[in-house]
Amino acid sequence: MTVKEIAFKLEDLQVKSWALNSLVLAVHDAIVEGPNVTSSFDGALHVLTCMTSELEGEMDVLCKALFEVIRAEKKGVA
């Protein structure tokens, strides 16, 4: 993966992170302020957990790709 590809993917992950944060805040407010019992939100919390796990995995791939670029640059300079 090139630095340019990583940068574009990182930008995409920033948007996903922003959307996920907004969703978490909305679910939190619904649980805390809403009239429904907390068990009504089990599905929403499951989806949030899955989305967070997916985002974490994508960030891990990017991190590994960046370190691979760094290693390749060091080999080229040395």
C-alpha positions as CSV (number, residue, x, y, z in Angstrom):
1,M,0.0,0.0,0.0
2,T,1.4,3.4,-0.9
3,V,1.4,6.4,1.4
4,K,-1.2,8.1,-0.8
5,E,-3.5,5.0,-0.5
6,I,-3.0,5.0,3.2
7,A,-3.8,8.7,3.5
8,F,-7.1,8.2,1.6
9,K,-8.0,5.2,3.7
10,L,-7.2,7.1,6.8
11,E,-9.5,10.0,5.7
12,D,-12.3,7.4,5.2
13,L,-11.7,6.0,8.7
14,Q,-11.9,9.5,10.1
15,V,-15.4,9.9,8.6
16,K,-16.4,6.5,9.9
17,S,-15.1,7.4,13.4
18,W,-17.0,10.7,13.4
19,A,-20.2,8.9,12.4
20,L,-19.7,6.2,15.0
21,N,-19.1,8.8,17.7
22,S,-22.3,10.6,16.7
23,L,-24.2,7.3,16.9
24,V,-22.8,6.4,20.3
25,L,-23.8,9.8,21.7
26,A,-27.4,9.4,20.2
27,V,-27.7,5.8,21.7
28,H,-26.3,7.0,25.0
29,D,-28.8,9.9,25.2
30,A,-31.6,7.6,24.3
31,I,-30.7,5.1,27.0
32,V,-30.2,7.7,29.7
33,E,-32.9,10.2,28.8
34,G,-35.4,8.0,27.0
35,P,-38.6,6.4,28.4
36,N,-37.6,2.9,27.2
37,V,-36.0,0.1,29.3
38,T,-32.3,-0.3,28.8
39,S,-32.8,-3.9,27.4
40,S,-34.5,-2.2,24.4
41,F,-31.1,-1.0,23.3
42,D,-29.3,-4.4,23.2
43,G,-29.4,-4.6,19.4
44,A,-28.1,-1.0,19.0
45,L,-25.3,-1.7,21.5
46,H,-24.4,-4.9,19.6
47,V,-24.2,-3.0,16.3
48,L,-22.0,-0.3,17.9
49,T,-19.7,-3.0,19.2
50,C,-19.4,-4.6,15.8
51,M,-18.8,-1.3,14.1
52,T,-16.1,-0.4,16.7
53,S,-14.4,-3.7,16.2
54,E,-14.5,-3.3,12.4
55,L,-13.0,0.2,12.7
56,E,-10.3,-1.1,15.0
57,G,-9.4,-3.8,12.5
58,E,-9.2,-1.4,9.6
59,M,-7.0,0.9,11.7
60,D,-4.7,-2.0,12.5
61,V,-4.3,-2.8,8.8
62,L,-3.4,0.8,8.1
63,C,-0.9,0.9,11.0
64,K,0.8,-2.2,9.7
65,A,0.9,-0.8,6.2
66,L,2.5,2.4,7.5
67,F,5.2,0.5,9.3
68,E,5.9,-1.5,6.2
69,V,6.4,1.7,4.3
70,I,8.8,2.9,7.0
71,R,10.8,-0.4,6.9
72,A,10.9,-0.1,3.1
73,E,12.2,3.5,3.2
74,K,14.9,2.5,5.8
75,K,16.1,-0.3,3.5
76,G,16.2,2.1,0.5
77,V,18.2,4.7,2.5
78,A,20.6,2.2,4.2
